[in-house]
Amino acid sequence: MSSFLDDLFKKVFKPTEQGPMKVKENFTVKEIDQADLDSWIGSEEAKQLFALVYKNYHFKRTGINNRPEVHIFNSPYANGFALSYEKPLDPKSFSRLFLAFSQRLLALGYEQVSLDRKLEEINDQVKVTEKFYFKPPLQVPAAGKLISQLFGNVALEKVIVDNRPSYIKLLATVYSDRLYQDAKPFDQLMDGIFEKH
């Protein structure tokens, strides 16, 4: 972290010709943030926000936009959604949703591979991207059986620009390898994340 601060101070107080700043670091969720999430996740506020985002996801699929807006990514090899930072979200609920999505992915059988933070200067703005990366659990294939990929690999990002929340994005990328079963439908992943079984 100190190298990031050193780079930032050099950039701010001693401009050079080095070009835009880019820093990437691994980090972990603080105990206080995990404890806050654990107490929030069962609250009425959490239930209402999950229900609202899930409803807006389905609205978007039918061409209806509602706040906070949900954007949909859909292709043969990658599916996902992004949630714009808009009311009724606030910085705290925005961060809580990001961490709650990560917890739901673990509950669905995923293994967290990494959690990193990337800071970059883009057009005189500082963009901070926190990213979880999840993979299906490692499995030894049984003779004549294909390996389950669940819903594929999953990347979960929270983006903040100039200290203002921007969006959360979840993207599931499927394996196209003959050793693996077909990925489960993305709608089932959404149901699992939003606990709509």
C-alpha positions as CSV (number, residue, x, y, z in Angstrom):
1,M,0.0,0.0,0.0
2,S,2.9,2.4,0.8
3,S,4.2,2.1,-2.8
4,F,0.7,3.2,-4.0
5,L,0.8,6.2,-1.7
6,D,4.4,7.0,-2.8
7,D,3.3,6.9,-6.4
8,L,0.3,9.0,-5.7
9,F,2.2,11.7,-3.8
10,K,4.8,11.8,-6.6
11,K,2.0,12.2,-9.1
12,V,0.2,15.0,-7.2
13,F,3.2,16.9,-5.8
14,K,5.9,16.2,-8.4
15,P,4.4,15.8,-11.8
16,T,6.7,13.9,-14.2
17,E,6.5,12.8,-17.7
18,Q,5.9,9.1,-16.7
19,G,2.3,9.0,-17.9
20,P,-0.8,8.0,-16.2
21,M,-0.6,6.2,-12.8
22,K,-1.5,2.5,-12.6
23,V,-1.3,0.4,-9.5
24,K,-2.6,-3.1,-8.8
25,E,-2.6,-4.8,-5.4
26,N,-4.1,-7.8,-3.7
27,F,-6.1,-7.1,-0.6
28,T,-8.5,-8.8,1.8
29,V,-11.9,-7.8,3.2
30,K,-11.5,-6.2,6.6
31,E,-13.0,-8.0,9.6
32,I,-15.1,-4.9,10.4
33,D,-16.6,-4.9,6.9
34,Q,-17.3,-8.7,7.1
35,A,-19.0,-8.2,10.5
36,D,-21.0,-5.3,9.1
37,L,-22.1,-7.5,6.1
38,D,-23.0,-10.4,8.4
39,S,-25.3,-8.2,10.5
40,W,-26.8,-6.4,7.4
41,I,-27.5,-9.4,5.2
42,G,-30.6,-10.6,7.1
43,S,-32.0,-7.0,7.5
44,E,-35.1,-5.7,5.8
45,E,-33.0,-3.2,3.9
46,A,-30.9,-6.0,2.4
47,K,-34.0,-8.0,1.4
48,Q,-35.5,-4.9,-0.2
49,L,-32.4,-4.1,-2.2
50,F,-31.9,-7.6,-3.4
51,A,-35.5,-7.8,-4.5
52,L,-35.3,-4.4,-6.2
53,V,-32.1,-5.3,-8.2
54,Y,-33.5,-8.7,-9.1
55,K,-36.8,-7.1,-10.3
56,N,-34.9,-4.4,-12.3
57,Y,-32.8,-7.2,-13.9
58,H,-36.0,-8.8,-15.2
59,F,-37.5,-5.5,-16.2
60,K,-34.4,-4.7,-18.3
61,R,-34.8,-8.1,-20.1
62,T,-38.2,-6.9,-21.3
63,G,-36.9,-3.4,-22.3
64,I,-38.0,-1.5,-19.2
65,N,-35.5,0.7,-17.3
66,N,-36.0,1.3,-13.6
67,R,-33.7,2.7,-10.9
68,P,-31.1,1.6,-10.0
69,E,-30.6,0.7,-13.7
70,V,-29.4,-2.8,-14.5
71,H,-27.4,-3.5,-17.7
72,I,-27.3,-7.0,-19.3
73,F,-24.4,-8.7,-21.0
74,N,-25.4,-11.7,-23.2
75,S,-23.2,-13.7,-25.6
76,P,-22.6,-17.4,-26.2
77,Y,-19.5,-17.4,-24.0
78,A,-20.1,-14.7,-21.4
79,N,-23.2,-13.5,-19.6
80,G,-23.6,-11.0,-16.8
81,F,-25.1,-7.8,-15.5
82,A,-24.0,-4.4,-14.2
83,L,-25.8,-2.3,-11.6
84,S,-25.5,1.4,-11.9
85,Y,-25.0,3.5,-8.7
86,E,-28.3,5.3,-8.4
87,K,-30.9,5.9,-5.7
88,P,-31.9,4.3,-3.5
89,L,-28.3,3.0,-3.3
90,D,-25.9,4.9,-1.1
91,P,-22.1,4.3,-0.7
92,K,-22.6,1.9,2.2
93,S,-25.4,-0.3,0.6
94,F,-23.4,-0.2,-2.7
95,S,-20.4,-1.8,-0.9
96,R,-22.5,-4.2,1.1
97,L,-24.2,-5.5,-2.1
98,F,-20.8,-6.0,-3.7
99,L,-19.6,-8.1,-0.7
100,A,-23.0,-9.9,-0.4
101,F,-22.8,-11.0,-4.1
102,S,-19.3,-12.5,-3.4
103,Q,-20.7,-14.4,-0.4
104,R,-23.6,-15.7,-2.5
105,L,-21.1,-17.0,-5.1
106,L,-19.2,-18.9,-2.4
107,A,-22.5,-20.4,-1.2
108,L,-23.2,-21.6,-4.7
109,G,-20.0,-23.7,-4.6
110,Y,-17.4,-21.3,-6.1
111,E,-13.9,-20.9,-4.8
112,Q,-12.4,-17.4,-4.6
113,V,-9.2,-17.3,-6.6
114,S,-8.3,-13.6,-6.0
115,L,-9.4,-10.2,-4.7
116,D,-7.5,-7.3,-6.1
117,R,-7.7,-3.5,-6.3
118,K,-6.6,-1.6,-9.4
119,L,-6.1,2.2,-9.3
120,E,-5.6,4.0,-12.5
121,E,-5.6,7.6,-13.7
122,I,-7.8,8.1,-16.7
123,N,-8.4,11.6,-18.2
124,D,-7.5,13.4,-14.9
125,Q,-9.8,11.0,-12.9
126,V,-8.8,8.2,-10.5
127,K,-10.7,5.0,-11.2
128,V,-10.6,2.3,-8.5
129,T,-11.7,-1.2,-9.5
130,E,-12.1,-3.9,-6.8
131,K,-12.4,-7.3,-8.3
132,F,-13.2,-10.8,-7.0
133,Y,-12.4,-13.7,-9.3
134,F,-14.1,-17.0,-8.7
135,K,-13.7,-20.5,-10.3
136,P,-15.6,-23.8,-9.9
137,P,-13.9,-26.1,-7.4
138,L,-11.1,-28.3,-8.7
139,Q,-12.4,-31.8,-9.4
140,V,-10.7,-35.0,-10.5
141,P,-12.9,-36.2,-13.4
142,A,-14.4,-39.6,-13.0
143,A,-13.8,-42.1,-15.8
144,G,-16.1,-41.3,-18.7
145,K,-17.6,-38.2,-16.9
146,L,-17.3,-34.6,-17.8
147,I,-16.3,-32.0,-15.2
148,S,-18.9,-29.5,-13.9
149,Q,-18.0,-25.9,-14.6
150,L,-21.1,-24.6,-12.7
151,F,-21.8,-21.4,-14.5
152,G,-18.2,-20.8,-15.7
153,N,-15.6,-18.5,-14.2
154,V,-17.1,-15.5,-12.5
155,A,-15.6,-12.0,-12.2
156,L,-17.2,-9.5,-9.8
157,E,-16.2,-5.9,-9.9
158,K,-17.0,-2.7,-8.0
159,V,-15.9,0.5,-9.8
160,I,-15.5,3.9,-8.1
161,V,-14.4,7.0,-10.0
162,D,-13.0,10.0,-8.1
163,N,-14.3,8.6,-4.8
164,R,-17.9,8.3,-6.2
165,P,-19.4,4.9,-6.7
166,S,-20.1,4.1,-10.3
167,Y,-21.2,0.5,-10.9
168,I,-21.0,-3.2,-9.9
169,K,-20.5,-5.7,-12.6
170,L,-20.7,-9.5,-12.6
171,L,-19.6,-11.5,-15.6
172,A,-19.7,-15.3,-16.0
173,T,-17.4,-16.7,-18.7
174,V,-18.0,-20.3,-19.8
175,Y,-15.4,-22.9,-20.7
176,S,-15.6,-24.2,-24.2
177,D,-13.5,-27.3,-23.4
178,R,-14.6,-30.9,-24.2
179,L,-13.6,-32.0,-20.7
180,Y,-16.4,-29.9,-19.1
181,Q,-20.1,-30.2,-19.0
182,D,-22.1,-27.3,-20.5
183,A,-22.4,-24.4,-18.1
184,K,-25.6,-24.2,-16.2
185,P,-28.0,-21.4,-17.4
186,F,-27.1,-17.9,-16.3
187,D,-30.7,-17.4,-15.0
188,Q,-30.0,-20.1,-12.5
189,L,-26.9,-18.2,-11.3
190,M,-29.0,-15.0,-10.9
191,D,-31.6,-17.0,-9.0
192,G,-28.9,-18.3,-6.7
193,I,-27.3,-14.9,-6.1
194,F,-30.7,-13.4,-5.4
195,E,-31.9,-16.6,-3.5
196,K,-34.9,-17.1,-5.8
197,H,-35.0,-20.9,-6.0
